[in-house]
């Protein structure tokens, strides 16, 4: 398994969240490229977090039917990393060594497992490197 970019949850939320048009435009371009060039990867965690963020009752961005369309058109085609005991072990090691939260460690572990060169995330330190992986905030600047 290998790809250039691992897309974090915030990229996929901005894809459909119209409250920030500039971030939405960036996310739309990133996802369009990832799908067209088969150059993007997400994990089971990103699928779950995206659907939760977009359909929760307090700040519902998408109705369930539209979330289902997003699942089939975007999330399923990008989803390549599934939970394994080794993934959880690597996440725990990253948490201890790098100081990330467990869930951030799980994202980094998934990106590393997939062989990604970049992790595109608004939530982690821009420019930080973990092994061969570089964390980049696509919404910065």
C-alpha positions in Angstrom: 0.0 0.0 0.0 1.5 3.4 -0.9 0.3 6.9 -1.7 1.5 10.4 -1.5 -1.1 11.9 0.9 -3.1 10.8 3.9 -6.1 13.0 4.4 -7.1 13.8 8.0 -10.8 14.2 9.0 -10.8 18.0 8.8 -10.0 17.9 5.1 -13.1 15.8 4.5 -15.3 17.9 6.8 -14.3 21.1 5.0 -15.2 19.4 1.7 -18.9 19.8 2.4 -19.0 22.4 5.2 -19.9 25.7 3.6 -19.2 27.9 6.6 -15.6 28.5 5.4 -15.5 28.9 1.6 -11.7 29.3 1.4 -11.1 26.0 3.3 -13.9 24.3 1.4 -12.2 25.2 -1.9 -8.9 23.8 -0.7 -10.5 20.6 0.5 -12.4 20.2 -2.7 -9.2 20.5 -4.8 -7.3 18.0 -2.5 -10.1 15.4 -2.6 -10.7 15.8 -6.3 -7.0 15.2 -7.0 -6.8 12.3 -4.5 -9.7 10.6 -6.2 -8.7 11.3 -9.8 -5.0 10.4 -9.3 -5.6 7.7 -6.7 -3.1 9.5 -4.6 -5.0 9.8 -1.3 -5.6 7.5 1.6 -7.8 7.6 4.7 -8.3 5.1 7.5 -11.3 3.6 9.3 -10.9 6.3 12.0 -11.2 9.1 9.4 -14.3 7.5 8.0 -15.9 7.3 11.5 -14.8 10.8 12.6 -16.0 12.4 9.3 -19.5 10.8 9.4 -19.8 11.7 13.1 -18.8 15.3 12.6 -21.1 15.8 9.6 -24.2 14.1 11.0 -24.2 14.8 14.7 -27.4 16.5 15.9 -25.8 19.6 17.5 -24.2 20.9 14.4 -25.6 18.8 11.6 -23.9 19.7 8.3 -25.3 16.9 6.2 -28.5 14.9 6.4 -27.9 11.1 6.7 -28.8 10.5 3.0 -26.2 13.0 1.9 -23.7 11.5 4.3 -24.4 8.2 2.6 -23.6 9.6 -0.8 -20.3 11.1 0.6 -19.5 7.6 2.0 -19.9 5.9 -1.3 -18.4 8.7 -3.6 -15.4 9.8 -1.4 -14.8 7.9 1.8 -15.0 4.3 0.6 -12.7 4.9 -2.5 -10.1 6.5 -0.3 -10.3 4.1 2.6 -7.3 1.8 2.7 -6.2 1.5 6.3 -8.1 -0.9 8.5 -7.6 -1.6 12.2 -5.1 -4.2 13.2 -3.3 -5.1 16.4 0.0 -3.8 14.8 -1.6 -0.5 14.0 -2.7 0.0 17.6 0.7 -1.0 18.9 2.4 1.5 16.6 0.0 4.2 17.7 0.9 3.5 21.3 4.6 3.7 20.5 4.1 7.0 18.7 2.1 8.3 21.6 4.9 7.5 24.0 7.8 8.7 21.8 6.2 11.7 20.0 3.8 13.0 22.6 0.7 12.9 20.4 -2.7 12.1 21.8 -3.7 8.5 21.2 -6.1 9.4 18.4 -3.6 11.6 16.7 -1.1 8.8 17.1 -3.5 6.4 15.4 -3.8 8.8 12.4 0.0 9.1 12.2 0.4 5.4 12.5 -2.1 4.8 9.7 -0.4 7.3 7.4 3.0 5.6 8.1 1.5 2.1 7.5 0.1 3.3 4.2 3.5 4.6 3.1 2.3 8.1 2.8 4.8 10.9 2.4 2.4 13.7 3.6 -0.2 13.8 6.3 -2.6 16.7 5.5 -4.1 17.9 8.7 -5.1 21.1 10.3 -4.8 19.6 13.8 -1.1 18.6 14.0 2.1 20.6 14.0 2.7 22.0 10.4 6.1 20.9 9.2 6.8 18.2 11.8 8.3 15.0 10.5 7.7 11.6 11.9 10.1 9.2 10.1 9.5 9.6 6.4 6.1 11.4 7.0 5.8 15.1 6.8 2.8 16.8 8.5 1.4 19.7 6.5 -1.6 22.0 7.1 -3.1 22.6 3.7 -5.2 25.5 5.1 -2.2 27.5 6.4 -1.4 30.7 4.7 
